[in-house]
Amino acid sequence: MSVNQVEQLWIKNPQEIFAEEDARGGIVISGDTITELVPSGAKPKTNFDRIFDASNHVVLPGLINTHHHFYQTLTRSTPSALNKALFPWLKSLYPIWSKLTPEDIKISTKLSIAELLLSGCTTTSDHHYVFPEGLEDALAIQYEEIVDSGIRATITRGSMCLGEEDGGLPPQNVIQSEDEIIRSSESAITKFHDASPGAMVQVALAPCSPFSVTEEIMLGIADLAKKSGVRTHTHLAETEDETIFCKESFGLSPLDYLEKVNWLNDRTWLAHGIYFSDEEIDRLGKSKVGITHCPTSNMILGSGICPVSKLIEAGCPVGLGVDGSSSNDCSNMIEEVRMAFLLQRLNEGADRVSHYDALSWATSGSASCLGRDDVGVIAVGKQADLALFSLDEPRFSGYREPMAAIVISGANKADFVMVAGKWLVEKREIVDLDMESLLNDHRTSALNLAKRSQSKCLFLLNLFSSWVGLCL
């Protein structure tokens, strides 16, 4: 039974629940807000209109994805990008991404959100930084799809202004001028950012990386973000190559450069954060800079392992991100929780990392990275964002501890997902979404994008062959 217009709902007697207080009797939701936690064996003190029997479900706060690139779902497992580290991987994909169209952005955004919702994700961030000609309104397209889907999101207005001719990595046809970046960033804040509690869409400003924008842009974005009250985001300390690049280009380490351009503050969260010294981790912690751990992406690209425990001990909020679907090839948040759990256990030891730690990174830790205190926990007054998982698959058979089974046995699909008090996923399907049609559209977009990029390569090859013929 669909209960999309929740009035007073009692989610009753969950099998297990991830909450700091006793809520084994369930949760009462009014509209978009949690209004009561019911202790074990008790009934709600407040009235309720409907009951959802959660006795076969593990209830989590909605998972929060703090780093993604939606458009990259169109270039999963691209042959030219396989078995490469970050810089050559990027160089192989930029020419393809330069052929993105508005329809590609629409379809990839819709598909990414569907993947995330089905995995129990209720809040996501997306980092879009590729703006070839004709794609100037990419954020507006994303905004429409996000609002239509019902998911909560932080859209990060990415940017690049240093192309290959200026010593950067991207080709010239995907970058923008400094003036255009600042104007568009201001416009995105005005049009799409909602600073109120319970906001469904917020905006952050996100130059792609220190090696793709100028120092002036980093300084200008820091100033604009401070004046506008929005957060800042970028890739940092992802590979050793990046450290070498920064020292050769700026005479500084990536973190020293970040401090020079006024980004070392509690409004900033960084993607990856692998290569920091102990002294730098201490500085990050004192400044309360957030870090997004992207375990699957880091493993696929062979980038390294984020020092999560050290960062948290220093005072940094740490969240999780699925990263782009070219470096992860998946947009599944509950699977990312398991990957983080396993990788950090390998790095820190089995007695240093628990399944509860991994779940907290994907919920309250991620919320802190996005600067939100209204999501990420199950508590009175917080937003009614929930993910419910059942343990009825063969992989769970024989389990004894439900919460541990979700992470260790490896859940990959939520049974029910609620955002702002509305069920968006019911019985492992997205409400009112024609998935078959979406998949057909997405596959068509991916195929057409590949054809457009190949056409350019064939044209250049034929041109070169003709030139060789003339020379001979």
Stockholm file with secondary structure:
# STOCKHOLM 1.0

chainA/1-472         MSVNQVEQLWIKNPQEIFAEEDARGGIVISGDTITELVPSGAKPKTNFDRIFDASNHVVLPGLINTHHHFYQTLTRSTPSALNKALFPWLKSLYPIWSKLTPEDIKISTKLSIAELLLSGCTTTSDHHYVFPEGLEDALAIQYEEIVDSGIRATITRGSMCLGEEDGGLPPQNVIQSEDEIIRSSESAITKFHDASPGAMVQVALAPCSPFSVTEEIMLGIADLAKKSGVRTHTHLAETEDETIFCKESFGLSPLDYLEKVNWLNDRTWLAHGIYFSDEEIDRLGKSKVGITHCPTSNMILGSGICPVSKLIEAGCPVGLGVDGSSSNDCSNMIEEVRMAFLLQRLNEGADRVSHYDALSWATSGSASCLGRDDVGVIAVGKQADLALFSLDEPRFSGYREPMAAIVISGANKADFVMVAGKWLVEKREIVDLDMESLLNDHRTSALNLAKRSQSKCLFLLNLFSSWVGLCL
#=GR chainA/1-472 SS CCCCSCSEEEEECCSEECCSSCCTTEEEEETTEEEEEECTTCCCSSCCSEEEECTTEEEEECEEECCCCGGGGGGTTCGGGTTCCHHHHHHHHHHHHTTCCHHHHHHHHHHHHHHHHHTTEEEEEEEECCCCTTCTTHHHHHHHHHHHHTCEEEEEEEECCCCGGGTCSSCGGGCCCHHHHHHHHHHHHHHHCCCSTTCSEEEEEEESCTTTSCHHHHHHHHHHHHHHTCEEEEEESCCHHHHHHHHHHHSSCHHHHHHHTTCCSTTEEEEECCCCCHHHHHHHHHHTCEEEECHHHHHHTTCCCCCHHHHHHHTCCEEECCCCTTTSSCCCHHHHHHHHHHHHHHHHCTTTCCHHHHHHIIIIIHHHHTTCSSSSSCCTTSBCCEEEEECCSGGGTTCSCHHHHIIIIICCSCSEEEETTEEEEETTEETTCCHHHHHHHHHHHHHHHHHHHHHHHHHHHHHHHHHHHHHC
#=GC SS_cons         CCCCSCSEEEEECCSEECCSSCCTTEEEEETTEEEEEECTTCCCSSCCSEEEECTTEEEEECEEECCCCGGGGGGTTCGGGTTCCHHHHHHHHHHHHTTCCHHHHHHHHHHHHHHHHHTTEEEEEEEECCCCTTCTTHHHHHHHHHHHHTCEEEEEEEECCCCGGGTCSSCGGGCCCHHHHHHHHHHHHHHHCCCSTTCSEEEEEEESCTTTSCHHHHHHHHHHHHHHTCEEEEEESCCHHHHHHHHHHHSSCHHHHHHHTTCCSTTEEEEECCCCCHHHHHHHHHHTCEEEECHHHHHHTTCCCCCHHHHHHHTCCEEECCCCTTTSSCCCHHHHHHHHHHHHHHHHCTTTCCHHHHHHIIIIIHHHHTTCSSSSSCCTTSBCCEEEEECCSGGGTTCSCHHHHIIIIICCSCSEEEETTEEEEETTEETTCCHHHHHHHHHHHHHHHHHHHHHHHHHHHHHHHHHHHHHC
//
